[in-house]
Amino acid sequence: MAKKPNYNFEKRQKELAKKAKKEEKRQRKLQGLDTPEDAEETDEAADNDESET
């Protein structure tokens, strides 16, 4: 006899993933790196540091 899928488990896993992603976004926002302009500037600064060495 085949087992039925546990939809409640799948739903809970999706909810946990969504909650974790939201928390990560909140942390980035608190650090001030959530805006695309800031992220680009940070990437460019890292690229410049690497090319100088």
Rosetta silent file (secondary structure, phi, psi, omega in degrees, C-alpha in Angstrom):
SEQUENCE: MAKKPNYNFEKRQKELAKKAKKEEKRQRKLQGLDTPEDAEETDEAADNDESET
SCORE:     score description
SCORE:     0.000 S_00000001
   1 L     0.000  128.276 -178.562    0.000    0.000    0.000 S_00000001
   2 L   -78.100  143.645  178.048    1.437    3.374   -1.049 S_00000001
   3 L   -80.810  146.937  175.461    1.726    6.133    1.510 S_00000001
   4 L   -78.672  146.574  176.997   -0.145    9.369    1.032 S_00000001
   5 L   -65.599  145.402  179.421    1.995   12.508    0.715 S_00000001
   6 L   -93.164   89.249 -176.262    2.250   14.566    3.868 S_00000001
   7 H   -67.167  -31.137  178.662    1.052   17.932    2.597 S_00000001
   8 H   -64.090  -38.516  177.893    1.187   19.496    6.050 S_00000001
   9 H   -64.687  -45.922  179.549    4.918   18.782    6.252 S_00000001
  10 H   -61.478  -41.803  179.864    5.535   20.293    2.800 S_00000001
  11 H   -63.712  -42.762  179.753    3.496   23.373    3.693 S_00000001
  12 H   -63.291  -40.543  179.115    5.407   23.824    6.947 S_00000001
  13 H   -64.325  -40.603  177.584    8.754   23.550    5.120 S_00000001
  14 H   -63.403  -43.170  179.648    7.675   26.227    2.624 S_00000001
  15 H   -62.313  -41.820  179.146    6.574   28.493    5.483 S_00000001
  16 H   -65.351  -39.808  178.723    9.914   28.021    7.267 S_00000001
  17 H   -65.103  -42.165  179.539   11.848   28.790    4.079 S_00000001
  18 H   -64.293  -41.472 -179.776    9.783   31.911    3.478 S_00000001
  19 H   -65.020  -41.434  179.025   10.300   33.037    7.075 S_00000001
  20 H   -64.670  -42.268  179.863   14.075   32.490    6.845 S_00000001
  21 H   -64.177  -40.845  179.269   14.290   34.453    3.594 S_00000001
  22 H   -64.651  -39.618  179.092   12.292   37.305    5.111 S_00000001
  23 H   -66.289  -40.927  177.355   14.588   37.371    8.152 S_00000001
  24 H   -61.108  -42.513  179.501   17.693   37.479    5.924 S_00000001
  25 H   -63.669  -40.287  178.862   16.220   40.417    4.019 S_00000001
  26 H   -63.355  -40.524  179.088   15.450   42.192    7.294 S_00000001
  27 H   -64.115  -43.405  178.465   19.051   41.690    8.461 S_00000001
  28 H   -61.813  -40.379 -178.964   20.423   43.079    5.179 S_00000001
  29 H   -63.672  -40.662  178.760   18.111   46.056    5.495 S_00000001
  30 H   -63.981  -32.482  179.823   19.371   46.751    9.023 S_00000001
  31 H   -80.079  -11.748  178.188   22.945   46.693    7.707 S_00000001
  32 L    82.913   19.753 -178.550   21.999   49.190    4.999 S_00000001
  33 L  -110.892   17.207 -174.455   22.921   46.945    2.073 S_00000001
  34 L   -82.720  -21.230 -178.465   19.432   46.240    0.786 S_00000001
  35 L   -79.632  142.517 -178.254   19.359   48.912   -1.917 S_00000001
  36 H   -60.900  -34.561  179.793   20.694   47.868   -5.321 S_00000001
  37 H   -63.151  -42.947  179.794   22.896   50.969   -5.559 S_00000001
  38 H   -64.374  -40.354 -179.025   24.679   50.095   -2.315 S_00000001
  39 H   -65.389  -39.680  179.109   25.229   46.510   -3.421 S_00000001
  40 H   -65.671  -42.772  179.490   26.750   47.662   -6.723 S_00000001
  41 H   -62.675  -40.683  179.299   29.076   50.096   -4.964 S_00000001
  42 H   -63.805  -42.751  178.752   30.203   47.365   -2.580 S_00000001
  43 H   -64.025  -41.800  179.881   30.890   45.005   -5.498 S_00000001
  44 H   -65.403  -39.953  178.856   32.857   47.672   -7.376 S_00000001
  45 H   -63.787  -39.464  179.128   34.931   48.456   -4.294 S_00000001
  46 H   -67.063  -39.377  178.305   35.751   44.771   -3.872 S_00000001
  47 H   -64.925  -40.181  179.110   36.735   44.517   -7.545 S_00000001
  48 H   -66.139  -38.070  178.545   39.015   47.535   -7.227 S_00000001
  49 H   -64.326  -38.671 -178.892   40.718   46.084   -4.158 S_00000001
  50 H   -69.570  -36.858 -176.352   41.423   42.838   -5.967 S_00000001
  51 H   -74.272  -24.798 -179.237   42.913   44.533   -9.035 S_00000001
  52 H   -74.766  -26.477 -176.783   45.315   46.649   -6.941 S_00000001
  53 L   -80.451    0.000    0.000   47.029   43.648   -5.314 S_00000001
